[in-house]
Amino acid sequence: MVIGPRDLNVGTNVVIYGKNIRVTDCDPYTREFYAHNGIQQGAPEACPTDNFKEIKSQPLFNQKDAMMKDFLEKSLGGGKPNNWKQFLDHDRSVLRFYVQSGEAFTMHYYLADNTIEILEGRTANSGKD
């Protein structure tokens, strides 16, 4: 199933890679984008807290790993937009959603190439740069 901007509304569930993800909030730019297109976003929802998340530690993602990831994506044909007009019209236009699936994440929907990025939530003194 292809997920588009109309599928991403605050208060709905989306299945990505077999995980049920709840959209709990979005940033002001995203709300303005949807309002401009005649779609109202729901009210923000509170994310439940998890005590285990506070005590666990995860390895850091270093620069060498990021360079290798970029190399592999480009060698597999990634990074090139299929539709140049869409890319040029929406370059640097990103919809930001706050989602949860057991833990809180940030999800970015890039309008330029219709891709989704899911990032872990970062907190102060979490050991993540």
N, C-alpha and C positions, 0 to 999 in steps of 0.2 A: 504494500500500500504506500502510495506517495503522500507525504505530509506537506501541506501548503499552509500559507499564512491564515487561511480561513479555518483551519483545523486547530489552531492554537488560541484558545480563549481561557482566561482566568476562570478557574473553577471546573475545568474539564480534565479528563484523563486521556493520555495519548500513549500508545504502545510503540516504543522504539527499541529495536533489537530484542524483542520479547520481554521487555521490562515495562510494567505499567507505571507511567510517570504522571504525577498530578501537577498541573500548572497552578501555582498559588499566587503569583503576582507578576507584574511587569513594570518596567521603568517608565518615566513620563514620556519619553520620545515614542515608545511603543504605543502607549495609550493615545497620544496625539495622532500617530500614523493610522491607527484603527478608526478613530473618530473622523478623521479626514475622509476615510473610505466608507463611512456609514455603518461601522460595526462598533458596538459598545462592548467594552471589556467588563467582566464581573468585578465585584469588590475583592480586595486582597484578603487572603486567608492566612491564618497563623500556621507556621510550621511547628510540629511537635518537636520537643528537644529530646536528645538521646544522650544519656550519661556516658555510654560506652564511647561515643565519638570524642568526648573530651579527653579520655585517658589513652586512647590508642595513638600509636605513632606510625607514620608511613615514611618510606624512603623518599628522598628528594629527587625531583626530576631535574637533572643537570643539563647544561648547555649542549654537551656532546650528544645526549639522547635526542634533544630537539633538532639538532642538525641532521642526525641520522633519519629521524622521522620525516623531515622535509625532503631529504634526498630520496627516500623510498616512495613518498607520495608522488614526487615529480617523475621518478623512473617508471611508475605504474600509470602515468598519463593524467595524474591529478593536477589541479592548479590552473587548468585552462577552462574558461567559461564556454559553454556550448552556444550561447546566444549573446553576441557582442552588444546588441542594442540594450538588452536587459542589463548586462554588466555595466555599460556606460551610464545608463539611467539611474541605476541603484548602487553604484560603487560607493562603498563606505556606509551604506544604509544597513543597519543591523537592528533587528528586533530582539530585545532582551526580556527573557522570562525567568521567573524564579520558580523552580519545580522541586518536587520531592519524590523519592522512591526509596523509603527507608531513611535516607539522609537528604539534606537540602543541597540542591545543585543550582547552578545558573545555566540556562540554555540560551544560546544565540542562534537566531535564524538569519542567515545572510541573504538579503533580497537580490544581490547581484548574481548569485549562482544557485539559489535554492538549497543551500546546504545547512546542516545543523551541527552545532558544536555544544557539547555538554561539559561543563567545568565543575570541579569540586568547589564547595564553599570554603573560603579561606577566612580564618579568624586571626586576630592579633595573637602573637606568640604561639602560633601553631607549628612553627618549625618549617613552614613552607615559604619560599621566596616568591 
